[in-house]
Amino acid sequence: MRALLVAILVSASLAACATAAAPVGTSVKLTLTDFKYSNSAIEVPAGEKILFELTNAGAVEHDIVIEAIGFKVMVQPGKTAMRNIGPLDAGEYEMVCTVLGHKELGMVGKLIVR
């Protein structure tokens, strides 16, 4: 029984390492504050995977939603979230914070894929 448990733990550790080491084409760091994104226009290459590193430096929760591709990540104050998307086709994709009132206060941007 102990050997089985050790084998499971080793397998899980190796799987986690393989996932963490997976190559990503482009990394994007974005800070969410009250009430804007640190960069309102993000340009990335088409056909590559994109790793978003989202840090909420605001006092309230924020999210980033790119509805056209079904991307949504909520980030609590003082926290960082990382998500992969793509590869994406060329085009411009609207980014918004869907927390009540935040879009209206200017928390919007564009993901430009070339």
N, C-alpha and C positions, 0 to 999 in steps of 0.2 A: 504494500500500500504506500509506504514512504517513497519507494522508487518511482511509483506512478506519479505521485505528487511532484517530485523533483523533475521528472520528465515533462510534466505539464508546465511547470514554472519556467523551465529552460526554453521550451518551445514558445511560450508567450513572450519571453524576453527577446528571443531572436526575431520573432515577428514584429515586435515593437521597434527594434533596431532597424529592420529592413524598411519599415514604414517611414521612420524618421529620416532615413538616408535617401529616400526617393527623390530623384532630381526634379527641380522646379525650374521652369524657363525664366520667369520674371518674379521678383519679389517687390511688393508694394507696401510701404509703411504709411499708415494714415492715422492721424490723431484726431479724435472726435472731441470737440469742446462745446461749451454752451454759447452759441448755437451755430457752429460751422464745422466743416471738415478742414483739416490743415492744408489740403490741396484740393481745390474745386475742379481741377481738370487733370486727370491722370491718363497718361499715354502709355500703351503697352503694345507689343507686337502681336499680330494675328497668328493663330495656329500654335501658340505656346500655352502651357499651363501657367497660372498666375497664383502666387501665394500672397494673400492679404494678411498683413499684421495690423490689427486694429486696436488702438489704445484709447480708452476713454479717460481723458484728462478733465472732464467736466464734473459737475456736482450732481448730475442726474443721469439716468440711463439714456443711452442713445443707440440707434441702430443704423445700419446701412442696408438699403434695399435697392437691388437692381432688378426691377420687375420683369424686364424683357428676357432675362435668363434664369429667373427663379432663384435669385441669390438674396438671402436675408441673414444678417448676423446681428444679434442684440449683444451689447457690451455694457456691463454694469460699471458705475463710477469707480475709477482706480484700477480697473481690470484691463487685460489684454486678451484678445481672441485671435486665433489664426485659422484661416480657411483657404482651401484650394478651390479654384474654379478653372474652367476652360478645358481644352483650348477653345477660343472664341473666334467667330468670324469677324472680319473687318466691319466697322461701323461705330456709331456713337450710342452709348447706353446711359440713360439718366440714372443718377444715384440720388436717393433721398433718405432722410430720416423720417420714419413714419410715426415716431412718438408724437402724440397730440400737440399740434401747434408748431413743431420744430421746423417743418418744411416751410411754413408761412413766415417764420423768423429768418429764413435764408439758409437752412441746412440742406443744401442741394449741391450737386456737382455732376460731372460727366466722366465716364470711362470711355476713352477714345482708343479704339483698337485699329491699328494700321497694318 
